[in-house]
Amino acid sequence: MEEKKGAAAAGKHLPISEWDKEDRPREKMVLNGKKSLSNSELLAILLRTGVKGTSALAMAQQLLQRTDGRLSGLARMEVTDLQSIGGLGMAKATAVMAALELGNRMLDENEADKSEYVRNVRELFKSISHKIIDLPHEEFWMVLTSARNRVIWKQCIGSGGITQTTVDLRLMFRAAVEHGAVAMGVAHNHPSGDLTPSKSDKDLTQRITNACNTLGIKFLDHLIIGITPEGKREYYSFYESQTL
């Protein structure tokens, strides 16, 4: 029995159907609850089956190894990236992508169910980061707040390629005026994980600052958001760097 459990833990020599009942991810969830499963076990349930010589759990572990064990790294992948792993066809790859997207949409629902406030840099990061931090392309977002710091509007206002995006300041400030915003903050992501602001980032920040001063709108900050090579979810703040 102990030898069989060892094989199950390795996830390579026996199909999951031959594991001890308490070791099988689906049965383990029923017996002990979803919180008892590791990330790889949850992914194995999505994959359902493995391929000859490799269990679903082993395939899940291979997926996570590609991203140093981080689910956020998986979310940044495309279906074709997942299919590059042996035995992972379109059905399995799209199932994983669908589950990750459902998680993102749940976060959006949670936001919609309660009032959101942005009073400082960390709250601005929290408000926008989950929407753009794992994207493979750049997006530029704007948050508008009331006199009491409540978020009254939040929207993507620019989308581009891997290294840059285009932002129309006229659309930005038309939205700010139409919503009666007292303050605004903006953020965009750097898919490379290098959060160093480019010259165009600095120029855009200065133009936004000047326009806010003219219209009497408080400019909270411009954040550059990304996942660093070390896997940390970080930001660069123009406000904290004292360049605003």
The 8 nearest C-alpha neighbors of each residue, nearest first, counted from 0:
[[1, 3, 2, 4, 19, 5, 18, 6],
 [2, 0, 4, 3, 5, 6, 7, 19],
 [3, 1, 5, 0, 4, 6, 7, 8],
 [2, 4, 0, 6, 1, 5, 7, 18],
 [5, 3, 7, 1, 6, 2, 8, 0],
 [6, 4, 8, 2, 7, 3, 1, 9],
 [5, 7, 3, 9, 4, 8, 12, 10],
 [8, 6, 10, 4, 5, 9, 18, 3],
 [9, 7, 5, 10, 6, 4, 22, 11],
 [8, 10, 6, 7, 11, 5, 57, 12],
 [9, 11, 7, 57, 8, 54, 56, 6],
 [10, 12, 53, 9, 54, 13, 57, 52],
 [13, 11, 6, 10, 52, 14, 53, 7],
 [12, 14, 11, 17, 15, 7, 6, 10],
 [15, 13, 16, 17, 54, 12, 18, 11],
 [14, 16, 18, 17, 23, 13, 54, 7],
 [17, 15, 14, 18, 23, 13, 19, 20],
 [18, 16, 15, 14, 13, 19, 7, 20],
 [19, 17, 15, 16, 7, 20, 22, 23],
 [18, 20, 22, 21, 17, 4, 23, 3],
 [19, 21, 22, 23, 18, 26, 27, 17],
 [20, 22, 27, 19, 23, 26, 30, 24],
 [23, 21, 19, 20, 18, 27, 24, 7],
 [22, 24, 26, 20, 21, 25, 27, 15],
 [25, 23, 27, 40, 26, 28, 22, 44],
 [26, 24, 28, 27, 23, 29, 44, 40],
 [25, 27, 29, 28, 23, 24, 30, 20],
 [26, 28, 24, 30, 21, 25, 29, 31],
 [29, 27, 32, 33, 25, 31, 26, 30],
 [28, 30, 26, 27, 32, 31, 25, 33],
 [29, 31, 27, 28, 26, 32, 21, 25],
 [32, 30, 28, 27, 29, 35, 33, 34],
 [33, 31, 28, 34, 29, 35, 30, 27],
 [32, 34, 28, 35, 36, 31, 29, 27],
 [35, 33, 36, 32, 31, 28, 37, 41],
 [34, 36, 33, 32, 31, 37, 28, 27],
 [37, 35, 34, 40, 33, 41, 38, 28],
 [36, 38, 40, 39, 41, 35, 34, 42],
 [39, 37, 41, 40, 42, 36, 70, 68],
 [38, 40, 42, 59, 37, 41, 60, 43],
 [41, 39, 43, 37, 42, 38, 24, 36],
 [42, 40, 38, 44, 43, 39, 36, 37],
 [41, 43, 39, 45, 44, 40, 59, 38],
 [42, 44, 56, 40, 46, 55, 45, 41],
 [43, 45, 47, 41, 42, 46, 40, 25],
 [44, 46, 42, 43, 47, 94, 95, 41],
 [45, 47, 43, 91, 44, 48, 55, 42],
 [48, 46, 44, 45, 43, 55, 49, 91],
 [49, 47, 55, 46, 54, 50, 43, 44],
 [48, 50, 55, 54, 53, 58, 51, 47],
 [51, 49, 53, 86, 52, 54, 48, 55],
 [50, 52, 53, 49, 54, 86, 14, 11],
 [51, 53, 50, 11, 12, 54, 13, 49],
 [54, 52, 11, 50, 51, 49, 57, 55],
 [55, 53, 49, 57, 56, 14, 10, 11],
 [54, 56, 49, 43, 48, 58, 57, 46],
 [57, 55, 43, 59, 54, 58, 10, 40],
 [56, 58, 60, 10, 54, 59, 55, 53],
 [57, 59, 61, 55, 56, 60, 62, 54],
 [60, 58, 56, 62, 39, 57, 61, 43],
 [59, 61, 57, 63, 62, 58, 39, 64],
 [62, 60, 58, 64, 59, 63, 57, 65],
 [63, 61, 59, 60, 65, 64, 58, 66],
 [62, 64, 68, 60, 65, 66, 61, 67],
 [63, 65, 67, 61, 66, 62, 68, 60],
 [64, 66, 63, 62, 67, 61, 68, 73],
 [65, 67, 72, 63, 64, 68, 69, 73],
 [68, 66, 64, 69, 65, 63, 72, 230],
 [67, 69, 63, 66, 64, 70, 65, 72],
 [70, 68, 71, 72, 66, 67, 63, 73],
 [71, 69, 73, 72, 74, 68, 63, 66],
 [72, 70, 74, 69, 73, 133, 75, 66],
 [71, 73, 66, 70, 75, 74, 69, 76],
 [74, 72, 70, 76, 75, 71, 66, 69],
 [75, 73, 71, 72, 76, 99, 133, 70],
 [74, 76, 133, 72, 73, 134, 135, 71],
 [77, 75, 73, 74, 80, 78, 72, 81],
 [76, 78, 80, 79, 81, 75, 96, 74],
 [77, 79, 81, 80, 92, 93, 82, 76],
 [78, 80, 82, 77, 81, 83, 92, 76],
 [81, 79, 77, 78, 83, 82, 76, 84],
 [82, 80, 78, 83, 79, 92, 84, 77],
 [81, 83, 79, 87, 84, 80, 88, 92],
 [82, 84, 81, 80, 85, 79, 87, 86],
 [85, 83, 82, 87, 81, 86, 62, 61],
 [84, 86, 87, 83, 82, 88, 58, 50],
 [87, 85, 88, 50, 84, 49, 82, 58],
 [86, 88, 82, 85, 84, 91, 92, 81],
 [89, 87, 90, 91, 82, 86, 92, 81],
 [88, 90, 92, 91, 93, 82, 87, 78],
 [91, 89, 93, 88, 92, 94, 87, 46],
 [90, 92, 94, 46, 93, 89, 88, 87],
 [93, 91, 89, 95, 94, 90, 78, 81],
 [92, 94, 96, 90, 95, 91, 89, 97],
 [95, 93, 91, 97, 92, 96, 90, 98],
 [94, 96, 98, 92, 93, 97, 99, 91],
 [97, 95, 93, 99, 94, 98, 100, 92],
 [98, 96, 94, 100, 95, 99, 93, 101],
 [99, 97, 101, 95, 100, 96, 94, 102],
 [100, 98, 102, 96, 101, 97, 74, 95],
 [99, 101, 103, 97, 102, 98, 96, 104],
 [102, 100, 104, 98, 103, 99, 105, 97],
 [103, 101, 105, 99, 100, 104, 98, 106],
 [104, 102, 100, 106, 105, 101, 99, 107],
 [103, 105, 107, 101, 106, 102, 100, 108],
 [104, 106, 108, 102, 107, 103, 101, 109],
 [105, 107, 109, 103, 104, 108, 110, 102],
 [106, 108, 104, 110, 105, 109, 111, 103],
 [109, 107, 111, 105, 110, 106, 112, 104],
 [108, 110, 106, 112, 107, 111, 105, 113],
 [111, 109, 107, 108, 112, 113, 106, 115],
 [110, 112, 108, 109, 113, 107, 114, 115],
 [113, 111, 109, 110, 108, 114, 107, 115],
 [114, 112, 111, 110, 115, 109, 108, 116],
 [113, 115, 116, 149, 112, 150, 110, 111],
 [114, 116, 150, 149, 113, 117, 110, 126],
 [115, 117, 149, 148, 150, 118, 114, 122],
 [118, 116, 122, 123, 148, 119, 149, 150],
 [119, 117, 148, 116, 122, 120, 123, 219],
 [118, 120, 122, 121, 117, 123, 219, 220],
 [119, 121, 123, 122, 124, 220, 118, 236],
 [122, 120, 124, 123, 119, 125, 117, 118],
 [121, 123, 125, 117, 124, 119, 120, 126],
 [122, 124, 126, 120, 121, 125, 117, 119],
 [125, 123, 121, 122, 128, 126, 127, 120],
 [126, 124, 122, 123, 128, 127, 121, 129],
 [127, 125, 123, 124, 122, 128, 129, 117],
 [126, 128, 124, 130, 125, 129, 123, 131],
 [129, 127, 132, 130, 124, 131, 125, 126],
 [130, 128, 131, 127, 132, 125, 126, 103],
 [129, 131, 128, 127, 132, 103, 133, 134],
 [132, 130, 134, 128, 133, 129, 188, 138],
 [131, 133, 225, 128, 129, 134, 188, 224],
 [132, 134, 75, 131, 71, 74, 135, 72],
 [133, 135, 131, 136, 75, 132, 190, 137],
 [136, 134, 190, 75, 161, 133, 137, 76],
 [137, 135, 161, 160, 134, 190, 159, 138],
 [138, 136, 159, 188, 160, 161, 158, 164],
 [137, 139, 158, 187, 157, 188, 159, 140],
 [138, 140, 187, 157, 155, 156, 186, 158],
 [141, 139, 155, 186, 185, 154, 156, 187],
 [140, 142, 185, 154, 153, 184, 155, 186],
 [143, 141, 153, 184, 183, 152, 185, 144],
 [144, 142, 183, 152, 180, 151, 150, 182],
 [145, 143, 150, 148, 149, 182, 151, 180],
 [144, 146, 148, 181, 147, 149, 180, 151],
 [145, 147, 148, 181, 144, 149, 182, 180],
 [146, 148, 145, 149, 144, 116, 118, 181],
 [149, 147, 145, 144, 116, 146, 117, 118],
 [150, 148, 116, 144, 145, 147, 115, 151],
 [151, 149, 144, 116, 115, 152, 143, 148],
 [150, 152, 144, 143, 149, 145, 153, 178],
 [153, 151, 143, 150, 142, 154, 144, 178],
 [154, 152, 142, 141, 143, 151, 140, 155],
 [153, 155, 140, 141, 156, 152, 142, 139],
 [156, 154, 140, 139, 157, 141, 138, 153],
 [157, 155, 140, 139, 154, 166, 141, 158],
 [156, 158, 139, 166, 138, 165, 155, 164],
 [159, 157, 138, 164, 137, 139, 165, 156],
 [160, 158, 164, 137, 163, 138, 136, 165],
 [159, 161, 136, 163, 162, 137, 164, 158],
 [160, 162, 136, 137, 163, 190, 135, 159],
 [163, 161, 160, 137, 189, 164, 136, 190],
 [164, 162, 160, 159, 161, 137, 165, 136],
 [163, 165, 159, 158, 137, 160, 157, 138],
 [164, 166, 157, 159, 158, 167, 163, 139],
 [167, 165, 157, 168, 164, 156, 139, 158],
 [166, 168, 169, 170, 171, 165, 157, 156],
 [169, 167, 171, 170, 166, 172, 207, 173],
 [168, 170, 171, 167, 172, 173, 174, 166],
 [171, 169, 173, 168, 167, 172, 174, 156],
 [172, 170, 168, 169, 174, 173, 175, 167],
 [171, 173, 175, 174, 169, 170, 176, 168],
 [172, 174, 170, 176, 175, 171, 169, 177],
 [175, 173, 177, 172, 171, 176, 178, 170],
 [174, 176, 172, 180, 178, 173, 177, 179],
 [175, 177, 179, 173, 178, 174, 172, 180],
 [178, 176, 174, 179, 175, 173, 180, 172],
 [179, 177, 175, 180, 176, 174, 151, 152],
 [180, 178, 176, 177, 175, 181, 145, 174],
 [179, 181, 175, 178, 182, 145, 144, 143],
 [180, 182, 145, 216, 146, 144, 217, 179],
 [183, 181, 217, 216, 144, 180, 218, 143],
 [182, 184, 143, 218, 142, 219, 144, 217],
 [185, 183, 219, 220, 142, 141, 218, 221],
 [184, 186, 141, 221, 140, 142, 220, 222],
 [187, 185, 222, 221, 140, 223, 139, 141],
 [186, 188, 139, 223, 138, 224, 140, 222],
 [189, 187, 224, 223, 137, 225, 132, 190],
 [188, 190, 225, 191, 192, 224, 137, 194],
 [189, 191, 192, 135, 188, 136, 225, 134],
 [192, 190, 189, 193, 225, 227, 226, 161],
 [191, 193, 227, 226, 225, 190, 189, 194],
 [194, 192, 191, 195, 189, 227, 225, 190],
 [195, 193, 235, 192, 223, 196, 189, 225],
 [194, 196, 193, 197, 235, 223, 189, 192],
 [197, 195, 200, 194, 201, 198, 223, 235],
 [196, 198, 200, 199, 201, 195, 202, 194],
 [197, 199, 201, 200, 202, 196, 203, 195],
 [198, 200, 202, 197, 201, 203, 196, 204],
 [201, 199, 197, 203, 198, 202, 196, 204],
 [202, 200, 198, 204, 199, 203, 205, 197],
 [201, 203, 199, 205, 204, 200, 198, 206],
 [202, 204, 206, 200, 205, 201, 199, 207],
 [205, 203, 201, 207, 202, 206, 208, 200],
 [204, 206, 208, 202, 203, 207, 209, 201],
 [205, 207, 203, 209, 208, 204, 210, 202],
 [208, 206, 210, 204, 205, 209, 211, 203],
 [207, 209, 205, 211, 206, 210, 204, 212],
 [208, 210, 206, 212, 207, 211, 205, 213],
 [209, 211, 213, 207, 212, 208, 206, 214],
 [212, 210, 216, 214, 208, 213, 209, 215],
 [213, 211, 209, 215, 210, 214, 208, 216],
 [212, 214, 210, 211, 215, 209, 216, 208],
 [215, 213, 211, 212, 216, 210, 176, 172],
 [216, 214, 212, 213, 211, 217, 181, 210],
 [217, 215, 211, 182, 181, 214, 218, 212],
 [216, 218, 182, 219, 181, 183, 211, 215],
 [219, 217, 183, 182, 220, 184, 211, 216],
 [220, 218, 184, 183, 217, 182, 221, 119],
 [221, 219, 184, 238, 218, 237, 222, 185],
 [220, 222, 185, 186, 237, 184, 236, 204],
 [223, 221, 186, 236, 235, 224, 234, 220],
 [222, 224, 235, 187, 234, 188, 186, 194],
 [225, 223, 234, 188, 233, 132, 222, 187],
 [226, 224, 192, 132, 189, 188, 233, 232],
 [225, 227, 232, 192, 231, 230, 233, 132],
 [226, 228, 192, 230, 229, 231, 225, 193],
 [229, 227, 230, 192, 226, 231, 193, 191],
 [228, 230, 227, 231, 226, 192, 232, 67],
 [231, 229, 227, 228, 226, 232, 69, 67],
 [232, 230, 227, 226, 229, 233, 228, 225],
 [233, 231, 226, 225, 227, 230, 234, 132],
 [234, 232, 225, 231, 224, 226, 227, 235],
 [235, 233, 224, 223, 222, 225, 236, 194],
 [234, 236, 223, 222, 194, 224, 237, 233],
 [235, 237, 222, 239, 238, 240, 221, 234],
 [236, 238, 240, 242, 239, 221, 243, 241],
 [239, 237, 241, 236, 243, 240, 220, 242],
 [240, 238, 236, 241, 237, 242, 235, 120],
 [239, 241, 237, 238, 242, 236, 243, 235],
 [242, 240, 238, 239, 243, 237, 236, 220],
 [241, 243, 237, 240, 238, 239, 201, 236],
 [242, 238, 241, 237, 208, 205, 220, 204]]
